[in-house]
Every structure is written in C-alpha cells, then in structure tokens.
Amino acid sequence: MKKNSIARLQNVRKGKTKGKSHKAAKQRLTVGLDLGDRSSRYCIMNEAAEKVREDKLPTTQVGLEATFGKMAPCRIALEVGTHSPWVSRQLEAMGHEVIVANAHRVKLITQSLKKNDRIDAEQLARLARVDPKLLSPIHHRGPEVQADLAVVRARMGLVDARTELINTARGLAKPMGQRLKRCDADNVVESLADGLSEAAQGVIRPLLKSVEALSEQIHEYDRKIAAMEKRYGETSLLKQVYGVGTLTAVTFVLTIEDQKRFEHSRDVGPYVGLTRKQRNSGGSEPELGITKAGDRLLRRLLVQAGHCVLRAGSPDCDLKAWGMTKVEAGGKKGGKRRKKKAVVAVARKLAVLLHHLWVTGEVYDPHYNRKAAAAAKAKAEAKAKAKAA
C-alpha cells in the first residue's frame, strides 16, 4: 500500500497525471518530519497548504532512502534532536532543502495544547511552507567536527561521573566518624582510604578504585584532545588569554565551527546563553537570570575560565579589572552573589574576546583598553594645551 502511495506521489511530481494532479506536479512540496527514536512521522503539503500524504517511517538510513530517496527536491523541516545531524546530512545528500528547527523557540510546537507526533509533523510543514525563519533554523556541524566534539563531551561525562563518586565517598566516610584527605580529583587514588577503619575501607575503597580508573580514562581523552588541537591551529589565538586552556579553546572552535556565522563578535554571548533574559512590560524591568541557551558544555567552560580570570593571584588585565569593579560595587553586602554575577559577565566578555581574536588573528594585549584610554586622554590634554596657547 505504501509503495503504491509513494508511486502516485512520484507520478504527481513528474507530471504523469492529468487535471488537478498535473497542476500539482509543478508545485514545490514541503515536508514536516517529526523525528522519533524508532520511527518518525511525516506530513507532505503542496503550495496550497493541502496535505498530500502523511505517514510514518523507520528512523533509519534505509527508511529515509525508501521514502525520500526518489522524490524530486523539496523542502523538509525537522526538529533538532539526537538524530537530526545524520538525518539532515542524508536528506541534503539526496538533494533536498533541509531546515533544522529549534523547536524550543517555536511555541506553536512546544506549547501546543494538542501535541503528538502527527500534529508536530503537520505544524513543521505549515511553518516551513510559509516562512522558514519562523522555525529559528540552526546549522548542524560537519561529521568530522561532530566526531571531535563527541570526544570532548565523552571526557566531560567521565569528569562528572568521577566528581559524583568522590562526593559519594566523602559523604559516606563522615557518618562513620572518618574523613578522606583533601586533594585534587586527579590525585584521588585507592590508597587514600589507608588509615580509615576496616568498615569504612570496605565501603570506600571500591569507590576510590573506580575513581582511579576514571582518571586514567580522562587522561587518555586529554591526550586525544591535545592531538586534536594540532588540526585546529586557531586555538593558539584563543590560548593567548589567561584562563583559556586547550580544552576550552578546542571546545570553543568546535562548537562555533565557522567564525563567520556571526556578523559581530558580541553576538556570541547570546549564542552561548550568557545574556540576561528579558521580560519587560510597561515600566517593569525585572532582573532575571541568563538565558542558558546554546551549548551547555561551552558555557560551563567559559564560566570556569571566568573564575580563573577573577581569582586572587591571576595576572592583571583589562578583563579582570572590569570584572573586579562588578564584584566591588555595592560594598560588602551581597558579595558572594555579586561575585557569581561578575564571573558570568566576565565569561560573556571572554566569549566575545575569543571570537574577535579568532576572526582578526590579532596578538592579544591584556592592557589594550587602558592603553587606548591613556592615549586618548593624552591626546585630549595636548589638544587643550595647544588651544590654550
């Protein structure tokens, strides 16, 4: 039955039918594809917003090829998700125009009172037919960059697991009247349990042994990332800034991928979710948190770099001086909260700075702003003296 339906659809596109079908053959079709883990729903519409066909297909390469492989080029809209990278690449290879929708920014999909796969596919098709910009389309990374970024994400997964095990071990020791020695996560090994009671060792040693094994795996990923860095020479420009190491530089380059995708460097801040939410109404302007849009891992690494910039003993620079004015504003009251907000603000400026260095290839001058201000002041004073004379 499905083969006959697809054949009829192909005949419509090729103009092998008469009357209304012949007229439809000249129309460009739009497809809404709601991806699922096992199967996906799709809805095909013509230019008159009439449903030509709706059905489901297996979320596999064979399933996509069977349904869309022989279709004439059309516009296909699908939601961003786990399967969207490889699905979009396969559909583009077939000659279709693919729009990957950021469904989190499309309220017609996310906040619909009637929501299921069939309705979502239809909504995607209707929105893509009218104006693709309504879907807030995103651009997926290439397969090589996607694979490299998977290495970084795998490492971060191990780091999170290691942190959880260390916290668990320390938390279990305290009710027994024991305490593990303080040390960096990289230095946590099974022998750290030496000196604990026999009962505590029986519980904690297996955890510490697992932590030690995770650390070895993390170091292996570090070696892979260090080797990966050689393929992305632009990371050396980013590492000029204190607090930005190999991991942060590589993640920034892999996440952004194409530095030309932003018209202005300041657009990177909103992209990684480090700008404040806005919900202004009339004269009300509530102070809200950051949007947390975009890539969570990159945002996390930028915030860590912001901590490095502001910590005591870090080198003096314009970025640190600017951040410290945020910390010190308002005196002693609310110091911790201001410090957190200052770190996020520094992380946002850091994202803009890194993109600027990447685009321009400039040598980083940590005191550029104050030098420029001093030069402008000297010029103004010289001009005033000349005018007075």
RODO-2510 file (C-alpha; in nm, 4 decimals, decimal comma):
residues 389
     n   res          X          Y          Z
     1     m     0,0000     0,0000     0,0000
     2     k     0,2823     0,2365     0,0913
     3     k     0,4680     0,1625    -0,2336
     4     n     0,1577     0,2496    -0,4370
     5     s     0,1130     0,5765    -0,2457
     6     i     0,4750     0,6757    -0,2997
     7     a     0,4491     0,5817    -0,6671
     8     r     0,1404     0,8040    -0,7053
     9     l     0,3270     1,0860    -0,5358
    10     q     0,6181     1,0451    -0,7773
    11     n     0,3798     1,0479    -1,0706
    12     v     0,2329     1,3726    -0,9415
    13     r     0,5806     1,5289    -0,9208
    14     k     0,6745     1,4011    -1,2681
    15     g     0,3537     1,5239    -1,4301
    16     k     0,2238     1,1799    -1,5288
    17     t    -0,1273     1,2545    -1,4064
    18     k    -0,3891     1,4804    -1,5577
    19     g    -0,6099     1,7648    -1,4414
    20     k    -0,5513     1,8780    -1,0843
    21     s    -0,2727     1,6280    -1,0386
    22     h    -0,0893     1,7739    -1,3387
    23     k    -0,1176     2,1185    -1,1824
    24     a     0,0171     1,9834    -0,8536
    25     a     0,3138     1,8381    -1,0365
    26     k     0,4513     2,1869    -1,0895
    27     q     0,4255     2,2715    -0,7218
    28     r     0,7089     2,2529    -0,4750
    29     l     0,6236     2,0232    -0,1875
    30     t     0,7024     2,0886     0,1782
    31     v     0,7587     1,8089     0,4282
    32     g     0,7351     1,8198     0,8063
    33     l     0,9330     1,5384     0,9678
    34     d     0,8928     1,4721     1,3413
    35     l     1,1873     1,2520     1,4362
    36     g     1,1470     0,9731     1,6881
    37     d     1,3995     0,7271     1,8221
    38     r     1,2498     0,4232     1,6459
    39     s     1,0051     0,5706     1,3982
    40     s     0,9240     0,9172     1,2660
    41     r     0,6064     1,0835     1,1402
    42     y     0,5995     1,2944     0,8264
    43     c     0,3452     1,5189     0,6582
    44     i     0,3740     1,6305     0,2933
    45     m     0,1986     1,9503     0,1795
    46     n     0,1625     2,1247    -0,1517
    47     e     0,1766     2,5006    -0,2125
    48     a    -0,1959     2,5309    -0,1448
    49     a    -0,1398     2,4045     0,2128
    50     e    -0,3194     2,0788     0,1277
    51     k    -0,1919     1,7565     0,2792
    52     v    -0,0695     1,5312     0,0014
    53     r     0,0308     1,2490     0,2323
    54     e     0,1088     1,1733     0,5978
    55     d     0,2559     0,8521     0,7362
    56     k     0,5438     0,7202     0,9432
    57     l     0,8771     0,5638     0,8553
    58     p     1,1595     0,3868     1,0426
    59     t     1,4231     0,6284     1,1753
    60     t     1,6967     0,4548     0,9793
    61     q     1,9029     0,5319     0,6707
    62     v     1,7098     0,2670     0,4784
    63     g     1,3768     0,4131     0,5895
    64     l     1,4718     0,7645     0,4789
    65     e     1,6046     0,6407     0,1459
    66     a     1,2876     0,4446     0,0749
    67     t     1,0610     0,7439     0,1454
    68     f     1,2584     1,0441     0,0226
    69     g     1,5308     0,8964    -0,1991
    70     k     1,3348     0,9121    -0,5258
    71     m     1,1358     1,2271    -0,4538
    72     a     1,2116     1,5407    -0,6522
    73     p     1,3912     1,8083    -0,4450
    74     c     1,1604     1,9554    -0,1830
    75     r     1,1801     2,1453     0,1456
    76     i     1,1976     1,9237     0,4556
    77     a     1,1669     2,0658     0,8065
    78     l     1,2628     1,8619     1,1133
    79     e     1,3240     1,9330     1,4806
    80     v     1,6723     1,9471     1,6267
    81     g     1,7494     1,6393     1,8336
    82     t     1,9660     1,3323     1,8754
    83     h     1,9072     1,2047     1,5218
    84     s     1,8829     1,5386     1,3393
    85     p     2,2565     1,5684     1,2484
    86     w     2,2832     1,2479     1,0450
    87     v     1,9259     1,2708     0,9144
    88     s     1,9804     1,6262     0,7831
    89     r     2,3050     1,5241     0,6136
    90     q     2,1427     1,2254     0,4433
    91     l     1,8461     1,4297     0,3216
    92     e     2,0741     1,7043     0,1889
    93     a     2,2765     1,4400     0,0036
    94     m     1,9518     1,3414    -0,1701
    95     g     1,9189     1,6991    -0,2987
    96     h     1,6509     1,8243    -0,0592
    97     e     1,6479     2,1606     0,1165
    98     v     1,6640     2,0778     0,4869
    99     i     1,5587     2,3114     0,7686
   100     v     1,6540     2,2033     1,1208
   101     a     1,4097     2,3797     1,3513
   102     n     1,4924     2,4925     1,7031
   103     a     1,1641     2,3719     1,8483
   104     h     1,2385     2,5280     2,1895
   105     r     1,1841     2,8678     2,0261
   106     v     0,8656     2,7698     1,8422
   107     k     0,5726     2,7992     2,0837
   108     l     0,3267     2,6561     1,8270
   109     i     0,5096     2,3233     1,8723
   110     t     0,6341     2,3219     2,2321
   111     q     0,3270     2,4801     2,3949
   112     s     0,0543     2,3292     2,1808
   113     l    -0,2477     2,2045     2,3798
   114     k    -0,2809     1,9140     2,1356
   115     k     0,0632     1,7674     2,0925
   116     n     0,1586     1,4411     1,9251
   117     d     0,3966     1,3289     1,6513
   118     r     0,1407     1,3601     1,3724
   119     i     0,0379     1,7137     1,4711
   120     d     0,4002     1,8207     1,5193
   121     a     0,4896     1,6986     1,1696
   122     e     0,1995     1,8966     1,0242
   123     q     0,2971     2,2111     1,2173
   124     l     0,6553     2,1824     1,0916
   125     a     0,5335     2,1516     0,7330
   126     r     0,2980     2,4503     0,7605
   127     l     0,5574     2,6782     0,9210
   128     a     0,8285     2,5783     0,6727
   129     r     0,5908     2,6392     0,3816
   130     v     0,5100     2,9935     0,4979
   131     d     0,8489     3,1163     0,6224
   132     p     1,1456     2,9018     0,7368
   133     k     1,2592     3,1816     0,9724
   134     l     0,9570     3,1037     1,1920
   135     l     1,1359     2,7799     1,2861
   136     s     1,4506     2,9592     1,4121
   137     p     1,6638     2,7265     1,1956
   138     i     2,0012     2,6060     1,3192
   139     h     2,3069     2,4784     1,1335
   140     h     2,4489     2,1362     1,2232
   141     r     2,8219     2,0796     1,2370
   142     g     3,0056     1,8685     0,9817
   143     p     3,0632     1,4980     1,0559
   144     e     3,4351     1,5415     1,1391
   145     v     3,3716     1,8272     1,3807
   146     q     3,0796     1,6341     1,5311
   147     a     3,3078     1,3354     1,5968
   148     d     3,5780     1,5550     1,7541
   149     l     3,3237     1,7287     1,9741
   150     a     3,1948     1,3869     2,0859
   151     v     3,5426     1,3190     2,2303
   152     v     3,5222     1,6393     2,4360
   153     r     3,1710     1,5550     2,5573
   154     a     3,2742     1,1993     2,6474
   155     r     3,5585     1,3365     2,8585
   156     m     3,3216     1,5734     3,0369
   157     g     3,0866     1,2823     3,1081
   158     l     3,3691     1,0948     3,2789
   159     v     3,4648     1,4055     3,4783
   160     d     3,1072     1,4403     3,6047
   161     a     3,0952     1,0708     3,6969
   162     r     3,4271     1,0996     3,8812
   163     t     3,3080     1,4030     4,0759
   164     e     2,9925     1,2186     4,1782
   165     l     3,1913     0,9176     4,3035
   166     i     3,4349     1,1358     4,5003
   167     n     3,1489     1,3234     4,6658
   168     t     2,9794     0,9932     4,7457
   169     a     3,2970     0,8533     4,9065
   170     r     3,3500     1,1640     5,1187
   171     g     2,9833     1,1712     5,2169
   172     l     2,9853     0,8052     5,3282
   173     a     3,3013     0,8470     5,5367
   174     k     3,1717     1,1325     5,7525
   175     p     2,8798     0,9479     5,9242
   176     m     3,1348     0,6822     6,0265
   177     g     3,3437     0,9436     6,2011
   178     q     3,6066     0,9265     5,9244
   179     r     3,7304     1,1847     5,6784
   180     l     3,9178     1,1496     5,3497
   181     k     4,2180     1,3751     5,2962
   182     r     4,1601     1,6793     5,0805
   183     c     4,3275     1,6687     4,7392
   184     d     4,2641     1,7409     4,3730
   185     a     4,0420     1,4996     4,1826
   186     d     4,3390     1,3833     3,9730
   187     n     4,5166     1,2728     4,2932
   188     v     4,2304     1,0660     4,4341
   189     v     4,3506     0,7024     4,4382
   190     e     4,2559     0,3849     4,6235
   191     s     4,5354     0,4314     4,8805
   192     l     4,3554     0,7450     5,0026
   193     a     4,1476     0,5059     5,2148
   194     d     4,4551     0,3962     5,4112
   195     g     4,4148     0,4838     5,7767
   196     l     4,0361     0,4563     5,7769
   197     s     3,8573     0,1978     5,9867
   198     e     3,8117    -0,1504     5,8414
   199     a     3,4379    -0,0944     5,7983
   200     a     3,4929     0,2372     5,6200
   201     q     3,7589     0,0911     5,3921
   202     g     3,5249    -0,1908     5,2900
   203     v     3,2749     0,0666     5,1660
   204     i     3,5019     0,3368     5,0275
   205     r     3,7916     0,1502     4,8640
   206     p     3,5806     0,0206     4,5696
   207     l     3,4626     0,3774     4,5031
   208     l     3,8165     0,5150     4,5088
   209     k     3,9337     0,2342     4,2831
   210     s     3,6646     0,3338     4,0312
   211     v     3,7718     0,6975     4,0618
   212     e     4,1315     0,5985     3,9868
   213     a     4,0196     0,4078     3,6765
   214     l     3,8107     0,7040     3,5582
   215     s     4,1097     0,9357     3,5999
   216     e     4,3156     0,7130     3,3696
   217     q     4,0396     0,7242     3,1085
   218     i     4,0148     1,1029     3,1432
   219     h     4,3901     1,1361     3,0863
   220     e     4,3524     0,9242     2,7723
   221     y     4,0872     1,1645     2,6423
   222     d     4,3188     1,4558     2,7317
   223     r     4,5846     1,3048     2,5066
   224     k     4,3306     1,2720     2,2237
   225     i     4,2233     1,6352     2,2654
   226     a     4,5876     1,7506     2,2697
   227     a     4,6439     1,5652     1,9405
   228     m     4,3191     1,7091     1,8047
   229     e     4,4378     2,0625     1,8823
   230     k     4,7079     2,0345     1,6142
   231     r     4,4355     2,0140     1,3470
   232     y     4,2802     2,3396     1,4655
   233     g     4,5581     2,5976     1,4540
   234     e     4,3209     2,8791     1,5514
   235     t     4,3219     2,7505     1,9095
   236     s     4,6641     2,9122     1,9597
   237     l     4,4999     3,2539     1,9151
   238     l     4,2479     3,1769     2,1879
   239     k     4,5025     3,0397     2,4331
   240     q     4,6728     3,3802     2,4474
   241     v     4,4109     3,4740     2,7081
   242     y     4,4849     3,3676     3,0661
   243     g     4,2388     3,1033     3,1866
   244     v     4,1787     2,9577     2,8396
   245     g     4,3494     2,6219     2,8056
   246     t     4,3480     2,3512     2,5428
   247     l     4,0102     2,2090     2,6437
   248     t     3,8291     2,5446     2,6388
   249     a     3,9966     2,6579     2,3149
   250     v     3,9190     2,3334     2,1307
   251     t     3,5597     2,3268     2,2565
   252     f     3,5082     2,6892     2,1512
   253     v     3,6369     2,6246     1,7987
   254     l     3,4406     2,3005     1,7575
   255     t     3,1165     2,4483     1,8919
   256     i     3,1290     2,7673     1,6836
   257     e     3,2881     2,5800     1,3867
   258     d     3,2546     2,8731     1,1438
   259     q     3,3647     3,2079     1,2899
   260     k     3,1921     3,3905     1,0028
   261     r     2,8483     3,2746     1,1144
   262     f     2,8332     3,5817     1,3429
   263     e     2,8250     3,9284     1,1909
   264     h     2,9519     4,0784     1,5170
   265     s     3,1599     3,9181     1,7926
   266     r     2,9116     4,0438     2,0522
   267     d     2,6538     3,8018     1,9062
   268     v     2,8483     3,5098     2,0575
   269     g     2,7307     3,5986     2,4105
   270     p     2,3609     3,5358     2,3369
   271     y     2,4534     3,2296     2,1295
   272     v     2,6055     3,0521     2,4308
   273     g     2,3292     3,1696     2,6661
   274     l     2,5317     3,4157     2,8738
   275     t     2,2995     3,7134     2,8303
   276     r     2,0161     3,8066     3,0617
   277     k     1,6566     3,7079     2,9974
   278     q     1,4196     3,9921     2,9205
   279     r     1,0583     4,0057     3,0301
   280     n     0,9904     4,3794     3,0359
   281     s     0,6349     4,5059     3,0443
   282     g     0,5429     4,8717     3,0718
   283     g     0,7665     5,0246     3,3373
   284     s     0,8553     4,6865     3,4898
   285     e     1,2059     4,5551     3,4187
   286     p     1,2584     4,2500     3,6467
   287     e     1,6166     4,1304     3,6991
   288     l     1,6284     3,7787     3,5575
   289     g     1,8982     3,5162     3,5168
   290     i     2,0820     3,4270     3,1975
   291     t     1,9024     3,2512     2,9141
   292     k     2,1256     2,9384     2,9247
   293     a     2,0601     2,8928     2,5535
   294     g     2,3038     2,7181     2,3227
   295     d     2,5743     2,4720     2,4156
   296     r     2,5856     2,3880     2,7870
   297     l     2,9398     2,2485     2,7796
   298     l     3,0938     2,5588     2,6208
   299     r     2,9045     2,7845     2,8623
   300     r     3,0337     2,5793     3,1537
   301     l     3,3953     2,6021     3,0348
   302     l     3,3694     2,9772     2,9758
   303     v     3,2379     3,0263     3,3293
   304     q     3,5287     2,8209     3,4641
   305     a     3,7655     3,0430     3,2658
   306     g     3,5890     3,3471     3,4155
   307     h     3,6669     3,2122     3,7641
   308     c     4,0340     3,1804     3,6641
   309     v     4,0452     3,5397     3,5415
   310     l     3,8985     3,6791     3,8659
   311     r     4,0735     3,4622     4,1200
   312     a     4,3379     3,6089     4,3514
   313     g     4,6867     3,5885     4,2064
   314     s     4,5782     3,5825     3,8417
   315     p     4,7625     3,8228     3,6079
   316     d     4,6327     4,1767     3,5843
   317     c     4,4398     4,2559     3,2665
   318     d     4,1563     4,4757     3,1422
   319     l     3,9083     4,1894     3,1735
   320     k     3,9999     4,1231     3,5370
   321     a     3,9872     4,4941     3,6248
   322     w     3,6423     4,5249     3,4666
   323     g     3,5172     4,2159     3,6495
   324     m     3,6501     4,3342     3,9853
   325     t     3,4561     4,6596     3,9532
   326     k     3,1427     4,4430     3,9319
   327     v     3,2470     4,2449     4,2399
   328     e     3,3320     4,5510     4,4493
   329     a     3,0253     4,7549     4,3521
   330     g     2,7911     4,7944     4,6487
   331     g     3,0396     4,7288     4,9274
   332     k     3,0375     4,4170     5,1445
   333     k     2,6661     4,3427     5,1190
   334     g     2,5797     4,0553     4,8829
   335     g     2,9441     3,9923     4,7960
   336     k     2,9040     3,6243     4,7002
   337     r     2,6078     3,6929     4,4764
   338     r     2,7892     3,9796     4,3044
   339     k     3,0936     3,7550     4,2551
   340     k     2,8811     3,4936     4,0762
   341     k     2,7217     3,7577     3,8546
   342     a     3,0636     3,9077     3,7815
   343     v     3,2016     3,5675     3,6786
   344     v     2,9154     3,5204     3,4318
   345     a     2,9669     3,8728     3,2964
   346     v     3,3390     3,8045     3,2508
   347     a     3,2558     3,4742     3,0773
   348     r     3,0334     3,6614     2,8328
   349     k     3,3042     3,9191     2,7560
   350     l     3,5531     3,6347     2,7256
   351     a     3,3369     3,4670     2,4596
   352     v     3,3287     3,7940     2,2626
   353     l     3,7052     3,8404     2,3024
   354     l     3,7860     3,4861     2,1872
   355     h     3,5730     3,5241     1,8763
   356     h     3,7355     3,8601     1,7981
   357     l     4,0847     3,7106     1,8273
   358     w     3,9796     3,4194     1,6069
   359     v     3,8379     3,6458     1,3347
   360     t     4,1140     3,9074     1,3329
   361     g     4,4141     3,6899     1,4214
   362     e     4,5417     3,9702     1,6445
   363     v     4,8078     3,9348     1,9116
   364     y     4,6277     3,9646     2,2448
   365     d     4,7187     4,2675     2,4548
   366     p     4,5767     4,2234     2,8086
   367     h     4,6043     4,6001     2,8710
   368     y     4,4721     4,7213     2,5373
   369     n     4,1746     4,9173     2,6782
   370     r     4,3676     5,1071     2,9429
   371     k     4,6432     5,1907     2,6933
   372     a     4,3831     5,3199     2,4495
   373     a     4,2197     5,5252     2,7259
   374     a     4,5557     5,6706     2,8308
   375     a     4,6400     5,7586     2,4707
   376     a     4,3020     5,9274     2,4224
   377     k     4,3468     6,1236     2,7453
   378     a     4,6968     6,2367     2,6455
   379     k     4,5686     6,3428     2,3048
   380     a     4,2854     6,5438     2,4617
   381     e     4,5244     6,7149     2,7031
   382     a     4,7665     6,8008     2,4223
   383     k     4,4779     6,9429     2,2189
   384     a     4,3618     7,1528     2,5160
   385     k     4,7132     7,2906     2,5716
   386     a     4,7502     7,3748     2,2062
   387     k     4,4164     7,5550     2,2097
   388     a     4,5104     7,7482     2,5252
   389     a     4,8392     7,8561     2,3738
***
